[in-house]
Amino acid sequence: MGLRERKKAETRAALSWAALRLTVERGLDNVRVEDIAEAAGVSPRTFNNYFSGKGEAIVARHLDRCLRVADVLREDPEEPLWDAITRAVLTQFAPDAAATAHPVADTAQWVTGVRMMLAEPALRGEMLRAGAVAEAEIAAAVGDRTGTAPERDLYPHLVASAVMAATNTAMAHHLRSDPPVPLGPLLADALAQLTAGLPAP
């Protein structure tokens, strides 16, 4: 990635994180595009160059992580498929610097805010759209690794759907558990169960 592309990616990530953080803290209806742009240190016009609205900006972090899972799956075709999937997902969904630096008072307050945010119908629609985009890219990457064709074969779509389901289920469990269970071990457990064929507990 060249310098220009890296700067654009950093701006996109900063806008998305600002949108997420402000929405968790204030509620979706109390956040304006101008607030998000100010928090990210850019103009509202710059925001509009990256996103069509608040919802798209909020889910962009999740979408970008899922798309990077597909990128990682293309790196080492010799690695066993499910080992590569596990490594890709755990790497991309590890806590990042932005997430660990948020100024919310404590984890419980943050989780409560995220729960409320995800209950918004508009954001749920954006999450579904982002999930469909990510799933298609992961299916294409699985197809490249396995010699299957997403336009013809069921297998890459089935794997991509399973990966997204495991990720979403682990995240949902993380948010509903009280006290919160760390996301990393939940993701590892979900993917290990898939790799084993979902044996009965």
C-alpha positions, -999 to 999 in steps of 0.1 A, spaced: 0 0 0 14 34 -10 15 64 12 -17 80 -4 -36 47 0 -24 43 36 -35 78 45 -69 72 30 -72 40 50 -62 57 82 -88 85 76 -115 60 69 -106 40 101 -105 72 122 -140 83 109 -155 49 115 -140 47 150 -153 82 159 -188 73 146 -188 42 167 -175 57 198 -198 88 197 -229 66 190 -221 43 219 -217 73 242 -246 95 230 -270 73 211 -274 73 173 -300 102 172 -277 124 192 -247 122 168 -243 143 137 -219 139 108 -203 172 119 -196 156 153 -180 126 138 -158 147 114 -147 170 143 -138 140 164 -117 125 136 -101 159 129 -115 163 93 -142 183 76 -178 171 71 -170 172 34 -142 147 39 -166 125 58 -190 125 28 -161 115 6 -158 82 25 -194 74 37 -229 80 27 -241 83 63 -236 76 100 -247 39 97 -222 31 70 -194 47 89 -203 28 121 -202 -6 105 -171 1 84 -148 -11 111 -165 -44 112 -166 -47 74 -130 -38 70 -119 -64 95 -139 -91 77 -125 -81 44 -90 -83 58 -98 -119 68 -103 -126 31 -70 -109 24 -51 -130 50 -67 -162 35 -49 -154 2 -14 -151 18 -3 -188 24 -22 -213 2 -2 -242 18 -15 -236 53 -45 -259 61 -77 -240 54 -93 -239 89 -59 -231 105 -57 -201 81 -93 -191 89 -87 -193 126 -54 -173 124 -71 -147 101 -101 -141 123 -83 -140 156 -57 -116 142 -83 -92 128 -106 -92 157 -80 -88 184 -85 -56 204 -68 -27 186 -53 6 199 -85 26 192 -107 2 210 -85 0 241 -82 38 243 -118 47 243 -127 71 271 -159 53 283 -157 48 320 -156 10 321 -162 -21 301 -197 -26 313 -207 9 302 -191 3 268 -209 -30 264 -242 -15 274 -237 12 248 -229 -12 221 -260 -33 229 -282 -2 226 -265 8 194 -269 -26 177 -306 -26 186 -311 4 162 -330 -10 131 -311 13 107 -278 -1 120 -290 -37 118 -297 -31 82 -262 -17 76 -247 -47 94 -266 -71 72 -254 -53 40 -218 -53 53 -220 -90 62 -231 -99 27 -202 -80 12 -177 -96 35 -192 -131 31 -188 -128 -7 -151 -118 -4 -144 -146 20 -161 -171 -3 -139 -159 -32 -108 -163 -10 -118 -198 0 -125 -206 -36 -89 -195 -45 -74 -217 -18 -95 -248 -26 -98 -246 -64 -136 -242 -61 -156 -216 -80 -180 -194 -59 -202 -189 -90 -207 -227 -93 -198 -245 -61 -215 -246 -28 -184 -252 -7 -168 -217 -6 -201 -201 3 -208 -227 30 -174 -220 46 -178 -182 43 -213 -184 59 -199 -206 87 -171 -182 94 -194 -151 95 -219 -170 117 -192 -180 141 -178 -145 143 -213 -129 148 -223 -155 173 -191 -150 194 -196 -113 193 -233 -116 203 -223 -139 232 -196 -115 243 -222 -87 244 -249 -106 263 -227 -123 289 -226 -108 323 -199 -102 333 -186 -99 297 -165 -128 284 -134 -117 264 -141 -119 227 -108 -136 217 -114 -169 235 -150 -170 223 -139 -166 187 -112 -193 192 -138 -217 207 -164 -210 180 -139 -217 152 -125 -248 170 -160 -262 172 -165 -256 135 -132 -272 127 -142 -302 147 -175 -305 129 -197 -291 157 -196 -322 178 -223 -325 205 -212 -309 238 
